Amino acid sequence: MVTKSMSTKTTLYALGSNGSFQLGIGHDNDVSSPQKCGFAADIGNKTMDHVPLAVDDGERIRKIVAGGNHTLLLTTGGCAWATGSNEVGQCGWTAPGPDQVSADTVAGKWRRVQRNRPSQGETCKFTDVAATWTASYFVVDDQIIYSCGRGEKGELGIGPGNNDGLTPTRSFDLRDFEPGVPRAKIETISGCMNHIVVLSSSGKLYGWGACRKGQLGENLKNEKVIWLPKMLDTGLQWRPRQVVTGREFTFVVGERFEQQCFLGDADRAGFGTPIVLEDQWQQDFEIYAGWTHIVVRVGDGSLRGFGRNLRGQLLGRTLDDSMARFVMGSEHSLAATCNGTAIAWGWGEHGNCGSEVDEKKDVVGRYNTLFSTGQTARVAGVGAGCATSFFWVEGSS
């Protein structure tokens, strides 16, 4: 493992929609220029303007995901942080009572998600995170999922009629579904508006939540809501490799891109299926999804977009630089280029794509540069949510 210098700091920047403090920048105003995020220290009321990582063991930010009005951050060392609305417990903190002031209105900054004493066979290490509109999911030890928040369409996965989880509750344990599989683990957890899909290391798919549009498979459409996690019967004759979720669809691909399965109404979502890539990219690709579009990052770091493009989210032009890091929000995209800049394009109504937008508040057919690194700092990653944008810089900034 590469050890970071003790003087190196990771600084998180945010811009965009912020009415529920989901940017974690100390106030609830939308911003169209990058602002430093604030992190609550574990002791006292001190706020740090950099991410409090354990720099002596090489810990870094691994990913950022977002719901409608809250955001989650996961580090490579197994820590989770949250910011934004905690009205129904979706940040993983104890939800406020009826006579209490919500924690987000007090702090307006990122707070660490604390685990209670682990159950038998568990540690306190978070290994993945996901979010739907008003719920959050914390994967522990690559096998167990805890959910919290609100899920009126079964998103919490804790049983019929159980809409609220004010504190994280165990909702899925892979060992219960695959008891005979040694070292089975959760490879991917993906959530969008109202449904969750999990891919295990054995190639099995599990899901729960809204299914009326076929997003969990045609055979479950009449159920409308799946309240408890169940294995999805997709009839695939190949092993799934990647899975992403959009607003009302799930897209699964195998070892080759021609091995693909679209769950949901492709026509309604604006897709022509199957989605075709050039032959040279069939085995070297990564898939991403927004509400109504899919982007494939191919072997040379360039992007191929499919689906709706009403807000310019597919960019519509070739980038000058290949993408070192890429992520999609609801209807906009963010990238860190190989030459060290953070760029954004697509739906920019809340400032999430920067201040230079067209008459419809979008960035169409081009991109805005949000941040250019210097000699002592570099953009190391990007994250995006519903009209929110994040990027983090390692080094002096």
Sequence and secondary structure as in RCSB ss.txt:
>XXXX:A:sequence
MVTKSMSTKTTLYALGSNGSFQLGIGHDNDVSSPQKCGFAADIGNKTMDHVPLAVDDGERIRKIVAGGNHTLLLT
TGGCAWATGSNEVGQCGWTAPGPDQVSADTVAGKWRRVQRNRPSQGETCKFTDVAATWTASYFVVDDQIIYSCGR
GEKGELGIGPGNNDGLTPTRSFDLRDFEPGVPRAKIETISGCMNHIVVLSSSGKLYGWGACRKGQLGENLKNEKV
IWLPKMLDTGLQWRPRQVVTGREFTFVVGERFEQQCFLGDADRAGFGTPIVLEDQWQQDFEIYAGWTHIVVRVGD
GSLRGFGRNLRGQLLGRTLDDSMARFVMGSEHSLAATCNGTAIAWGWGEHGNCGSEVDEKKDVVGRYNTLFSTGQ
TARVAGVGAGCATSFFWVEGSS
>XXXX:A:secstr
     TT  EEEEEEE  TTSTT SSS   EEEEEE  EE SSTT EESS    GGGT  EEEEEE SSEEEEEE
TTS EEEEE  TTSTTSS    TTS  HHHHH SBEE    S  TT  S EEEEEE SSEEEEEETTTEEEEEEE
 TTSTT S TT  EEEEEEEEEEHHHH TTSTT  EEEEEE SSEEEEEETTS EEEEEE TTSTT GGGGGG E
EEEEEE     SS   EEEE SS EEEE SSTTSEEEES HHHHT  SS    GGGTTSEEEEE SSEEEEEETT
S EEEEE  TTSTT  S  SS EEEEEE SSEEEEEETTSEEEEEEE TTSTT S   TTSEEEEEEEEEEE  T
TEEEEEEEE SSEEEEEEEE  
